[in-house]
Amino acid sequence: ALFGRPNKRPQPQTMVNHANLAAWAADNQELNANGGVMFTFDAIYERRMTVRDVLNDICASARARLGMPDAKWGVIRDRAGLTPRQCVTPSNSIGFTEVETYTDLPHALLVKFNDEEAGWRINQVAVPRAGYTLDPAADPGLEPATDFEVAEFVGVTRHDQAVILGRYHLGSAEFRPSKVQSRMGRDFLDFGRGDMVLACHPVIGIGLGDGYIEQVTTDIEDRITAIVLDETV
């Protein structure tokens, strides 16, 4: 999409974050529980599309978003184990707000996809939310799924991938209902889109306090032994 002939303005290789994309590709090639690769993309466009729209479709098929890490074309991924880049506090930000959305979530998603094993015909698979089941007789301890919504992912052609994406988006909607916003000056902003950030703020009741480090004491091996803050914590 970035270099092919359909792109009237192909991007130079120097504008691509190859390490970022290589790591994403390697993770996509990992095997799922059934022995197939985790994520692939296979689509034919029959109408005019912008390059950005095509890139967004490709990213969405593998739990990523289009980004510019290090000012080069790459992806932003939802990964565990990231190191926090910064902590947002009243000392380095203003206008802190949190909005929590209460949504009536469906019991399950009907994920539509062009099934490569069925001659590329449109197929669908039901993906239940946590706590619900499609077979009450087999899972008597779970609630039967009766409320369904339809979801469709471009470029998804395999059953296992459709299930993985359905579970991911159901989980995100259920366990990530909050949206946090804050304003920071350029001198305090030390993270970018896709970085992991912590928050310490009385508005949401997280953290014991905050302040600037005024002094650091180290031992002969340059290990920190004490710090002095400008506020009482």
Phi, psi and chi 1 to 4 in degrees:
 res  aa     phi    psi   chi1   chi2   chi3   chi4
   1 ALA       -  -32.9      -      -      -      -
   2 LEU   -84.3  -30.8  -76.3  173.1      -      -
   3 PHE  -116.4  -15.1  -44.1  118.0      -      -
   4 GLY   -67.1  167.6      -      -      -      -
   5 ARG   -61.8  -33.3  -72.9 -175.4  -61.6  174.5
   6 PRO   -62.6  -20.2  -26.0   36.3      -      -
   7 ASN   -83.2  114.1 -171.4  -15.2      -      -
   8 LYS   -71.4  -18.4  -65.5 -178.4  178.5 -179.7
   9 ARG  -128.4   70.1  -63.2  178.6 -179.6  177.4
  10 PRO   -58.6  141.2   20.9  -32.0      -      -
  11 GLN   -84.2  143.4  -64.0  -63.2  -59.3      -
  12 PRO   -70.3  152.5   24.7  -33.4      -      -
  13 GLN   -59.8  -27.9  -66.4  -74.7  -17.0      -
  14 THR   -69.6  -15.2   54.8      -      -      -
  15 MET   -95.8   10.5  -75.1  -61.4  -61.2      -
  16 VAL  -113.2  133.0  177.3      -      -      -
  17 ASN   -84.9   87.2 -167.7  -39.1      -      -
  18 HIS   -64.0  -38.2  -67.1  -78.5      -      -
  19 ALA   -64.1  -40.9      -      -      -      -
  20 ASN   -63.2  -46.6  171.5  -88.5      -      -
  21 LEU   -70.8  -34.1  -66.6  179.5      -      -
  22 ALA   -66.0  -40.3      -      -      -      -
  23 ALA   -65.8  -39.6      -      -      -      -
  24 TRP   -64.1  -44.2 -177.8   44.7      -      -
  25 ALA   -63.1  -40.1      -      -      -      -
  26 ALA   -63.6  -41.9      -      -      -      -
  27 ASP   -67.1  -35.8  -71.6  -14.2      -      -
  28 ASN   -66.6  -24.7  -68.6  -16.7      -      -
  29 GLN   -87.3   -2.7  -68.4  -59.3  -50.5      -
  30 GLU   -64.2  152.8  -69.5 -176.5   -0.6      -
  31 LEU   -86.7  140.7  -59.0 -177.9      -      -
  32 ASN   -85.8 -174.5   57.7   38.3      -      -
  33 ALA   -61.7  -24.2      -      -      -      -
  34 ASN   -97.7    6.5  -66.5  -33.4      -      -
  35 GLY    90.5    0.5      -      -      -      -
  36 GLY   -94.8  163.5      -      -      -      -
  37 VAL   -67.8  153.4  -64.2      -      -      -
  38 MET   -66.6  -53.8  -70.2  -71.0  -72.1      -
  39 PHE  -138.5  135.3  -59.0  106.9      -      -
  40 THR  -137.0  168.0   60.7      -      -      -
  41 PHE  -136.1  127.5 -178.4   85.8      -      -
  42 ASP  -147.6  105.5 -166.5  -14.9      -      -
  43 ALA  -146.6  150.2      -      -      -      -
  44 ILE  -119.3  124.9  -62.8  175.6      -      -
  45 TYR   -96.9  126.5  -68.6   95.0      -      -
  46 GLU  -107.5   11.0  -62.2  179.1  -20.6      -
  47 ARG  -141.7  165.2   58.8 -173.5  177.2   86.8
  48 ARG   -67.0  132.3 -174.6 -179.4  -64.6  -86.5
  49 MET  -131.8  149.1  -60.9  -76.6  -68.1      -
  50 THR   -79.0  156.2   66.7      -      -      -
  51 VAL   -60.8  -40.3  173.0      -      -      -
  52 ARG   -63.5  -40.1 -178.9  173.3  -69.7  -86.0
  53 ASP   -63.5  -40.4  -74.7  -17.7      -      -
  54 VAL   -65.1  -43.2  173.2      -      -      -
  55 LEU   -63.2  -38.6  -66.1  175.1      -      -
  56 ASN   -64.1  -39.0  -75.6  -27.9      -      -
  57 ASP   -62.8  -43.6  -73.7  -16.4      -      -
  58 ILE   -62.0  -45.2  -64.0  171.7      -      -
  59 CYS   -64.5  -43.0  -68.6      -      -      -
  60 ALA   -64.3  -26.6      -      -      -      -
  61 SER   -73.3  -10.6   70.6      -      -      -
  62 ALA  -135.3   36.9      -      -      -      -
  63 ARG    52.5   49.9  -64.6 -166.8  -50.1 -165.5
  64 ALA  -141.5  169.4      -      -      -      -
  65 ARG  -131.9  147.5  -60.5 -173.9   68.8  177.7
  66 LEU   -64.9  134.5 -178.0   63.3      -      -
  67 GLY  -148.6 -179.7      -      -      -      -
  68 MET  -130.6   62.9  -63.9  -72.4  -71.4      -
  69 PRO   -62.7  131.4   21.7  -31.5      -      -
  70 ASP    58.5   31.0  -60.7  -34.8      -      -
  71 ALA    63.4   27.8      -      -      -      -
  72 LYS  -132.2  156.5  -64.7 -177.6  179.0 -179.0
  73 TRP   -61.0  129.1  -70.6  103.7      -      -
  74 GLY  -167.2 -160.1      -      -      -      -
  75 VAL  -129.8  156.3  -64.5      -      -      -
  76 ILE  -112.1  125.9  -64.1  170.7      -      -
  77 ARG  -118.8  153.7  -66.1 -169.5  -70.7  155.4
  78 ASP   -90.1  100.9 -169.0   -0.3      -      -
  79 ARG  -127.3  150.9  -65.1  177.3  -66.4  160.9
  80 ALA   -88.3  158.1      -      -      -      -
  81 GLY    81.6   14.1      -      -      -      -
  82 LEU   -72.8  147.9  -65.9  178.6      -      -
  83 THR   -85.1  126.5  -59.0      -      -      -
  84 PRO   -57.8  135.2  -23.1   33.1      -      -
  85 ARG   -87.5  -32.9 -176.3   63.7 -176.9  -95.9
  86 GLN  -161.0  161.1 -170.3  173.8    3.1      -
  87 CYS  -116.3  123.3 -175.5      -      -      -
  88 VAL   -86.6  122.6  178.9      -      -      -
  89 THR  -135.8  170.6   73.4      -      -      -
  90 PRO   -62.4  -18.5  -25.5   35.4      -      -
  91 SER   -76.8  -23.5  -62.9      -      -      -
  92 ASN  -123.7   10.3   59.2   19.0      -      -
  93 SER  -150.3  163.7   65.9      -      -      -
  94 ILE  -137.0  165.6   60.5  173.5      -      -
  95 GLY    65.6   35.8      -      -      -      -
  96 PHE   -71.8  127.1 -169.9   95.6      -      -
  97 THR  -137.7  153.0   60.5      -      -      -
  98 GLU  -133.3  129.0  179.5 -172.3   23.4      -
  99 VAL  -118.3  124.4  176.8      -      -      -
 100 GLU  -110.5  125.0 -171.7  156.3  -20.7      -
 101 THR   -95.5  126.5  -56.6      -      -      -
 102 TYR  -102.6  106.8  -64.5   92.2      -      -
 103 THR  -113.2  140.7  -55.2      -      -      -
 104 ASP   -82.1   91.9 -173.4   12.4      -      -
 105 LEU   -76.1  147.3  -63.2  175.3      -      -
 106 PRO   -71.0  161.1   28.3  -35.7      -      -
 107 HIS   -74.9  -26.0  -60.2  164.0      -      -
 108 ALA  -158.9  159.3      -      -      -      -
 109 LEU  -107.8  139.4  -74.0 -179.6      -      -
 110 LEU   -98.8  100.1  -68.4  175.9      -      -
 111 VAL   -89.2  119.0 -178.3      -      -      -
 112 LYS   -94.1  141.7  -70.0 -172.7  174.5 -177.3
 113 PHE  -157.9  156.2   63.0  102.1      -      -
 114 ASN   -81.8  104.1  -70.0   94.3      -      -
 115 ASP   -76.6  114.0 -166.1  -16.3      -      -
 116 GLU   -68.1  -22.7   62.8 -177.0   41.5      -
 117 GLU   -86.1   -5.3  -64.3 -176.6   -6.1      -
 118 ALA  -121.1   36.0      -      -      -      -
 119 GLY    68.4   28.3      -      -      -      -
 120 TRP    67.6   17.2  -53.2  102.7      -      -
 121 ARG   -72.4  153.7  -67.4 -166.8  -61.1  -89.9
 122 ILE   -70.1  123.7  -64.3  178.7      -      -
 123 ASN  -122.6  170.3 -158.1  -11.9      -      -
 124 GLN  -145.0  150.4   66.8  179.4   22.3      -
 125 VAL  -132.0  136.8   55.6      -      -      -
 126 ALA   -86.7  127.1      -      -      -      -
 127 VAL  -119.8  107.8 -177.7      -      -      -
 128 PRO   -76.9  151.1   28.6  -34.6      -      -
 129 ARG   -75.6  160.8 -156.0  172.5   94.6 -145.0
 130 ALA   -58.3  130.4      -      -      -      -
 131 GLY    96.4   -4.7      -      -      -      -
 132 TYR  -122.2  158.0  -68.1   88.3      -      -
 133 THR  -138.2  153.3  179.3      -      -      -
 134 LEU   -91.6  -11.2  -57.0  173.6      -      -
 135 ASP  -132.7   85.8 -171.5   -5.3      -      -
 136 PRO   -58.6  -30.5  -21.4   32.3      -      -
 137 ALA   -67.1  -37.5      -      -      -      -
 138 ALA   -81.5  -26.9      -      -      -      -
 139 ASP  -126.8   73.5  -59.2  -55.5      -      -
 140 PRO   -66.8  -17.8   24.1  -33.9      -      -
 141 GLY   -84.0   -3.7      -      -      -      -
 142 LEU  -111.2  157.3  -58.6  178.0      -      -
 143 GLU   -76.4  138.2  -67.5  -69.8  -31.3      -
 144 PRO   -69.4  135.9   23.6  -32.7      -      -
 145 ALA   -78.8  120.9      -      -      -      -
 146 THR  -125.2  -16.0   57.5      -      -      -
 147 ASP  -109.1  114.8 -177.3   15.6      -      -
 148 PHE  -119.2  147.8  -65.1   80.7      -      -
 149 GLU  -130.8  153.2  -72.5 -171.7    8.1      -
 150 VAL   -96.6  136.5  175.9      -      -      -
 151 ALA  -132.1  148.4      -      -      -      -
 152 GLU  -141.0  134.4 -173.1  171.3   -2.1      -
 153 PHE  -121.4  124.2  -58.5  101.9      -      -
 154 VAL   -69.0  136.9  177.6      -      -      -
 155 GLY    86.2   -4.8      -      -      -      -
 156 VAL   -87.9  124.6  175.5      -      -      -
 157 THR  -127.9    5.5   60.4      -      -      -
 158 ARG  -127.3  143.8  -64.0  176.8  -59.2  111.4
 159 HIS   -58.0  -48.7  175.7  -83.6      -      -
 160 ASP   -61.5  -40.5  -69.2  -13.0      -      -
 161 GLN   -66.5  -38.1 -175.6  173.4  -11.8      -
 162 ALA   -62.4  -40.1      -      -      -      -
 163 VAL   -66.0  -44.6  171.5      -      -      -
 164 ILE   -60.3  -45.2  -68.0  171.3      -      -
 165 LEU   -67.4  -38.9  -70.7  173.2      -      -
 166 GLY   -61.3  -45.7      -      -      -      -
 167 ARG   -64.0  -39.8  -72.1  175.2  176.7  168.8
 168 TYR   -62.1  -46.8  172.6   76.1      -      -
 169 HIS   -73.0  -33.0  -73.7  -77.1      -      -
 170 LEU   -64.4  -44.0  -79.6  170.9      -      -
 171 GLY   -64.9  -39.8      -      -      -      -
 172 SER   -63.5  -42.5  -64.3      -      -      -
 173 ALA   -66.2  -34.6      -      -      -      -
 174 GLU   -82.2  -40.8 -178.2  173.1    4.5      -
 175 PHE  -105.6    1.4  -60.5  110.4      -      -
 176 ARG  -130.1   63.5  -68.4  176.2  171.1  173.8
 177 PRO   -84.9   -6.7   32.8  -35.2      -      -
 178 SER   -96.4  146.5  -60.3      -      -      -
 179 LYS  -128.5  119.5 -178.8  178.4 -179.6  179.6
 180 VAL  -108.2  134.7  175.1      -      -      -
 181 GLN  -130.3  148.4  -68.6 -176.4  -36.5      -
 182 SER  -158.6  156.0 -175.6      -      -      -
 183 ARG  -112.0  134.5  -60.3 -164.3  -56.6  -86.1
 184 MET  -134.2  144.8  -57.3  179.0   70.3      -
 185 GLY   -73.6  158.7      -      -      -      -
 186 ARG   -60.0  -34.2 -177.3  179.9  -58.9  174.7
 187 ASP   -68.5  -22.9  -65.3  -20.6      -      -
 188 PHE   -99.1  -16.5  -63.9  105.0      -      -
 189 LEU   -79.2  113.3 -172.3   63.1      -      -
 190 ASP  -128.5   29.9 -167.4   31.4      -      -
 191 PHE  -145.7  164.6   59.2   89.3      -      -
 192 GLY  -128.2 -179.6      -      -      -      -
 193 ARG   -61.5  127.3 -174.8  167.2  175.2 -104.3
 194 GLY    97.5  -11.7      -      -      -      -
 195 ASP   -74.9  151.5  -71.7  -28.4      -      -
 196 MET   -84.0  131.9 -179.8 -179.8  177.8      -
 197 VAL  -130.2  138.2  177.9      -      -      -
 198 LEU   -94.3  164.6  -59.5  178.5      -      -
 199 ALA  -136.5  136.5      -      -      -      -
 200 CYS  -133.9  107.3  170.4      -      -      -
 201 HIS  -156.5  136.4 -149.7  -74.7      -      -
 202 PRO   -67.4  -21.3   23.7  -34.0      -      -
 203 VAL   -59.5  -39.4  169.3      -      -      -
 204 ILE  -107.4    6.5   54.0  177.4      -      -
 205 GLY    67.8   36.4      -      -      -      -
 206 ILE  -117.2  128.0  -64.8  179.2      -      -
 207 GLY    96.2  152.3      -      -      -      -
 208 LEU   -89.4  -20.8  -60.1  176.1      -      -
 209 GLY   167.2  178.3      -      -      -      -
 210 ASP  -151.4  162.0   65.0  -80.7      -      -
 211 GLY   176.7  173.7      -      -      -      -
 212 TYR   -92.9  148.4  -68.8  107.7      -      -
 213 ILE   -83.1  118.3  -62.0  175.8      -      -
 214 GLU   -94.6  -28.7  -69.7 -172.5  -26.3      -
 215 GLN  -151.3  141.7 -178.7 -179.6  -21.8      -
 216 VAL  -124.6  130.2  177.3      -      -      -
 217 THR  -109.4  130.9  -57.1      -      -      -
 218 THR  -124.0  161.0   59.7      -      -      -
 219 ASP   -94.3 -170.7   58.2   16.4      -      -
 220 ILE   -68.3  -18.7   58.3  174.9      -      -
 221 GLU   -96.6   14.5  -64.0 -178.4   -0.9      -
 222 ASP    65.1   28.1 -156.6   29.3      -      -
 223 ARG   -93.6  138.4  -65.6  176.5  -60.5 -172.1
 224 ILE   -71.6  126.0  -63.0  175.6      -      -
 225 THR  -111.3  -20.7   58.5      -      -      -
 226 ALA  -163.0  152.1      -      -      -      -
 227 ILE  -133.6  151.7   60.5  173.7      -      -
 228 VAL  -117.0  124.7  177.1      -      -      -
 229 LEU  -101.4  161.7  -55.6  179.3      -      -
 230 ASP   -88.0    0.1   64.3  -13.0      -      -
 231 GLU  -133.4  155.9  -63.1  -75.4  -10.7      -
 232 THR   -83.4  127.9  -58.9      -      -      -
 233 VAL  -113.7      -  178.1      -      -      -
